[in-house]
Amino acid sequence: MPGIAVLPRGPLSHRFVFFASDGSAREREELAARLRRGATVVAILPSSDLSGFASVLRAPRFDHVVAADDALEDGLRLTASKLFSGDIFGIEKHLPPGTDIKYMRLRDNVGRAKAIEVVSAFASESGVRRALRNAIQQVSEELLMNALFDAPVDEAGRSIFHDVSTTERRDLKSPRPVSIRFGLTDECFAVSVRDRYGSFDKQTLLDYIEKCLHSENQIDRKARGAGLGLYLIAKHATQFVVNIAPGVATEIVCTFDRRANRVPLRVLSVFVHPGTSPATQSLPRPARNA
């Protein structure tokens, strides 16, 4: 696969760089040193491999990885359209125009259980096979748990529920509502969950995934046990896309291919709202139905 040798020599002035690579760390380092400030790299790898995806995303400015398989064109089109438009939020970008998208809003475990029930019933009534329904249900549950109890932070950025056990969380409410959206076509099922904090970041995602990939003890269900959940999401989903407006909202979108029994992760991507940084707190809040 063509690598850094095909790029122009010297500093690169491009804001977005689409880079086909074999995953070489040396090439990533060399490319990162030549990028302009604020540039973003979309890495195209020869195959789907979660460990390789996570390793590539560790490099500075490498925020998107797409596998070079039969869905490469779709993955690149989605990623490019969001980068060039700056319009990063919305499950509808992962589904054809006009797709009916269901929506629920919740703040506690009672609402979470109801949402999982509705998503599962919708998938069953739509003819989604059982194995895929189970994956969708598990991913939806993990996304909602993370949004309800891992995302909330106080004004100093400290996790509100960090020292609260899973048992104690049963009767608690998230200070701000969480939303879940889902829809499907003959080829794809998509689900997204959005919180109203924007406290998530790429480092957290990679730390948790790599912990589960390389640790002998992958199970982490302590007070802040999101690690296993994020790993399971990456193992089940076809696309795992994180959209962040720091201090405002985080949305995670996952898609599932309905055409095959087991389709590995094709896209792992982290978008940050243009012009924001983790310290940004001044963006407008999402609409009331967000």
NORDADA-V152441 format. One record per run of one state. SS is the DSSP state (a for helix, b for strand, c for the rest). FROM is the first residue (numbers start at 1). TO is the last residue. If there is no record, write none. Layout:
ss/from/to
SS/FROM/TO
SS/FROM/TO
This chain:
ss/from/to
c/1/3
a/4/6
c/7/11
b/12/12
c/13/15
b/16/21
c/22/24
a/25/34
b/35/35
c/36/39
b/40/45
c/46/49
a/50/57
c/58/61
b/62/67
c/68/71
a/72/85
c/86/90
a/91/94
c/95/101
b/102/108
a/109/125
c/126/129
a/130/150
c/151/152
b/153/153
c/154/158
b/159/159
c/160/167
a/168/171
c/172/172
b/173/184
c/185/187
b/188/195
c/196/201
a/202/214
c/215/225
a/226/236
c/237/238
b/239/245
c/246/248
b/249/257
c/258/266
b/267/272
c/273/290
